[in-house]
């Protein structure tokens, strides 16, 4: 993929949906990181942003860096290549659980997993993900392939001492079962945390990180806010999952890393704490999981 490559959203866009990007929020005093974003996915209609524009906007409001996340072999390769030359980007590489059944049916799952394992050795690839289980879109006939793919991603993460980024949709119990049975990596992150207080307590007991997205700002997401209260501060992170899950009051419009301040301030309000104090804790947590962003990028051929 070229630097300018943008792929379309995976969901069907509503033709009446407002595709304009929300206004720039007030900058954070203490900078943080967006620990899960998809800058290669086009949104914003004719105004879709190049990854450089995403990063420049983010930098201007106190978002120091991002973890650019792959969901198949091609986007993982793109993510790793951008991270190799852009100091504001680290990469996560994986096959999304919804990719596994189709790849397995084509006899390509092992080949693509081997490709992910090769990318895992690159110095600015700092996580394996997003991987996990998704029982919302995959029926019973595809679950074995998802589990096998998940287990192999866990093995790769542990072999390379990388963080593991979990995608968990309608599969809380099954995800925990696999992690407990196979053995979770030391740094395991539940991306776009979607459970309630019970799952938050379980994650806290095991030392697993919980990353909150714009969903925590939604009016109907009280269970997420309850979970945020339960989550120990040293295990909390923040993300956009852009271009999805745009925080209130811009729900439905394109999301982007520069909107992290909206979610972080909402989290601070929920917790009754100062936004700068929460930002400092989250920044520290994020660096503990992924390491430093400001290492010298690797020189690669264009």
C-alpha positions in Angstrom: 0.0 0.0 0.0 1.2 3.5 -0.8 1.3 6.2 1.9 -1.8 7.8 0.3 -3.8 4.6 0.3 -7.2 4.8 1.9 -9.6 2.0 2.0 -13.3 2.4 2.5 -15.2 1.7 5.7 -16.2 -1.8 6.4 -19.8 -0.9 7.1 -22.3 0.6 4.8 -22.4 4.4 5.0 -25.7 6.1 5.5 -26.1 8.5 2.5 -27.7 11.1 4.8 -24.9 10.8 7.4 -22.8 13.9 8.1 -19.4 13.1 6.8 -17.7 16.3 7.9 -15.1 16.1 10.6 -16.0 17.6 13.9 -14.3 20.8 15.0 -11.0 20.7 16.8 -11.4 20.3 20.6 -9.5 22.3 23.2 -6.0 21.0 23.5 -5.0 18.9 26.4 -2.6 20.4 28.9 -1.0 17.0 29.5 -0.5 15.0 26.3 -1.7 11.4 25.9 -1.7 8.7 23.1 -4.5 7.2 21.0 -3.7 3.5 21.6 -5.9 2.2 18.8 -6.7 3.8 15.4 -7.2 2.9 11.8 -5.9 5.8 9.7 -6.0 3.8 6.5 -9.8 3.6 6.5 -11.3 6.4 4.5 -14.1 8.6 6.0 -15.1 12.2 5.7 -16.4 11.8 2.1 -14.4 14.0 -0.3 -12.5 15.3 2.7 -10.9 12.0 3.9 -7.6 12.7 5.7 -4.2 11.4 4.8 -2.4 9.8 7.8 -0.1 12.8 8.0 -3.1 15.2 8.4 -4.5 12.9 11.1 -1.2 13.1 12.9 -0.8 16.8 12.5 -4.3 17.5 13.9 -3.7 15.1 16.8 -0.3 16.7 17.7 -1.9 20.2 17.8 -4.4 19.1 20.5 -2.0 17.1 22.8 -2.2 13.6 21.3 1.5 12.8 21.2 1.3 9.6 19.2 -1.0 6.7 18.0 -1.0 3.0 17.6 -2.0 2.2 14.1 -3.7 -1.1 14.0 -3.9 -3.7 11.2 -6.9 -6.0 10.6 -5.5 -8.2 7.8 -2.1 -8.9 6.3 -2.3 -5.9 3.9 -3.3 -3.3 6.5 -0.8 -4.8 8.9 2.0 -4.4 6.4 0.9 -0.8 5.8 0.8 -0.1 9.5 4.2 -1.5 10.1 5.7 0.5 7.1 4.2 3.8 8.4 5.5 3.2 11.9 9.0 2.4 10.5 9.4 6.0 9.3 7.0 8.1 11.3 8.0 8.8 14.9 4.4 9.5 16.0 3.3 6.0 15.0 3.7 2.6 16.5 2.1 -0.4 14.9 -0.1 -3.3 15.9 -0.4 -6.2 13.4 -2.9 -9.0 13.2 -5.8 -10.7 11.4 -9.1 -9.5 12.7 -11.2 -12.4 14.1 -13.8 -11.9 11.4 -11.1 -12.5 8.8 -10.2 -15.9 10.1 -13.1 -18.0 8.9 -12.9 -16.8 5.3 -9.1 -17.3 5.2 -9.5 -20.8 6.8 -12.1 -21.7 4.1 -9.7 -20.6 1.4 -6.8 -22.6 3.0 -4.9 -19.3 3.5 -5.1 -18.8 7.3 -1.7 -20.4 8.1 0.0 -18.4 5.4 -1.4 -15.1 6.6 -0.6 -15.9 10.2 3.0 -16.6 9.1 3.0 -13.1 7.5 1.9 -11.6 10.8 4.7 -13.4 12.6 7.2 -11.9 10.2 5.9 -8.4 10.8 6.1 -8.9 14.6 9.9 -8.8 14.4 10.0 -5.2 13.1 11.2 -2.9 15.8 8.3 -0.4 15.8 5.7 -3.1 15.8 4.8 -3.1 19.5 1.6 -5.2 19.6 -0.2 -8.1 18.1 -3.8 -7.1 17.4 -6.5 -6.6 17.0 -7.2 -10.3 17.6 -9.7 -12.1 19.7 -13.2 -13.4 19.2 -16.3 -11.8 17.5 -19.5 -13.8 17.9 -21.6 -10.9 16.6 -20.9 -11.5 12.9 -19.5 -15.1 12.9 -21.8 -18.1 13.4 -20.9 -21.4 15.1 -19.3 -22.7 11.9 -16.6 -20.1 12.0 -15.7 -20.1 15.6 -13.1 -22.9 15.5 -11.1 -20.8 13.0 -11.4 -17.7 15.1 -10.1 -19.6 18.2 -7.2 -21.1 16.3 -6.2 -17.8 14.9 -6.6 -16.2 18.4 -4.3 -18.8 19.9 -1.7 -18.3 17.3 -1.7 -14.6 17.8 -1.2 -15.1 21.5 1.8 -17.4 20.8 3.3 -14.7 18.4 2.8 -12.0 21.0 4.6 -14.0 23.7 7.4 -15.1 21.4 8.2 -11.5 20.6 7.4 -10.1 24.0 4.7 -7.8 22.5 1.4 -6.5 23.9 -1.7 -8.3 22.8 -4.7 -6.2 21.6 -8.0 -7.9 22.2 -11.1 -7.6 20.0 -14.0 -8.9 22.1 -17.5 -8.6 20.7 -20.3 -10.7 22.3 -17.6 -13.1 23.4 -16.5 -12.1 26.9 -16.5 -15.5 28.5 -14.9 -17.2 25.5 -12.1 -14.7 25.3 -11.3 -15.0 28.9 -11.4 -18.8 28.6 -8.8 -18.8 25.8 -6.6 -16.3 27.6 -6.7 -18.3 30.8 -6.2 -21.7 29.1 -3.3 -20.6 26.8 -1.8 -18.0 29.1 -2.2 -14.3 28.4 0.8 -12.2 27.5 2.2 -10.0 30.3 0.7 -6.9 28.6 -2.9 -7.6 27.4 -5.2 -4.8 26.4 -9.0 -5.1 25.9 -9.5 -2.7 23.1 -12.7 -0.7 23.0 -13.6 -2.2 26.4 -17.3 -3.3 26.1 -18.0 -5.2 29.3 -19.5 -4.0 32.6 -18.2 -3.9 36.1 -17.9 -7.7 36.4 -15.5 -8.0 33.4 -13.6 -4.9 34.7 -13.1 -6.7 38.0 -11.9 -9.8 36.3 -9.5 -7.8 34.1 -8.2 -6.0 37.2 -7.6 -9.3 39.0 -5.5 -10.5 36.1 -3.7 -7.3 35.4 -5.2 -6.8 32.0 -5.5 -3.2 30.6 -8.9 -1.7 29.7 -9.0 0.8 26.8 -12.0 3.1 26.6 -13.3 4.5 23.4 -15.9 7.1 22.5 -18.6 4.7 23.5 -18.0 5.6 27.1 -19.5 9.0 26.3 -22.7 7.6 24.9 -25.9 8.3 26.8 -26.9 4.6 26.8 -23.5 3.3 28.0 -23.9 3.5 31.7 -22.5 0.0 32.1 -19.2 1.2 30.6 -19.1 4.2 33.0 -19.7 1.8 35.8 -16.9 -0.4 34.6 -14.6 2.7 34.4 -15.3 3.3 38.1 -14.2 -0.2 38.9 -11.1 -0.3 36.7 -7.9 0.6 38.6 -6.4 3.8 37.2 -3.1 2.0 36.4 -4.9 -0.3 34.0 -6.9 2.3 32.1 -6.1 3.6 28.6 -7.9 5.7 25.9 -8.5 5.2 22.2 -10.6 6.4 19.2 -10.9 3.2 17.1 -11.2 5.8 14.4 -13.0 6.3 12.1 -15.6 4.6 14.2 -17.2 5.3 17.6 -17.0 9.1 17.5 -17.6 10.5 21.0 -20.6 12.6 22.0 -21.7 15.2 20.9 -20.5 14.2 17.4 -21.7 10.6 17.3 -22.2 9.5 13.8 -19.6 11.8 12.2 -16.1 10.6 11.3 -13.8 9.9 14.2 -10.1 10.7 14.2 -7.2 10.7 16.7 -7.5 14.5 17.3 -10.8 13.8 19.1 -9.2 11.9 22.0 -9.5 15.0 24.3 -13.3 14.7 24.1 -13.3 11.1 25.4 -10.6 11.7 28.0 -12.4 14.7 29.5 -15.6 12.7 29.6 -13.8 9.9 31.4 -12.3 12.4 33.9 -15.8 13.9 34.5 -17.2 10.4 35.1 -14.5 9.7 37.6 -14.7 13.1 39.3 -11.0 13.8 38.7 -8.9 16.4 37.0 -8.4 15.8 33.3 -4.6 16.5 33.5 -4.1 14.0 36.3 -6.0 11.3 34.4 -4.1 12.2 31.2 -0.7 11.8 33.0 -1.8 8.4 34.4 -3.0 7.2 31.0 0.1 8.4 29.2 2.3 6.5 31.7 0.2 3.4 31.3 0.4 3.5 27.5 4.1 3.9 27.5 4.5 0.9 29.9 2.5 -1.2 27.5 4.0 -0.1 24.1 7.3 1.5 25.0 8.6 4.8 23.7 7.3 6.5 20.6 10.3 8.8 20.1 12.9 6.2 19.2 14.6 7.0 15.9 12.4 5.6 13.1 13.9 3.0 10.9 15.0 4.1 7.4 13.2 2.2 4.7 13.1 2.4 1.0 10.2 4.3 -0.5 
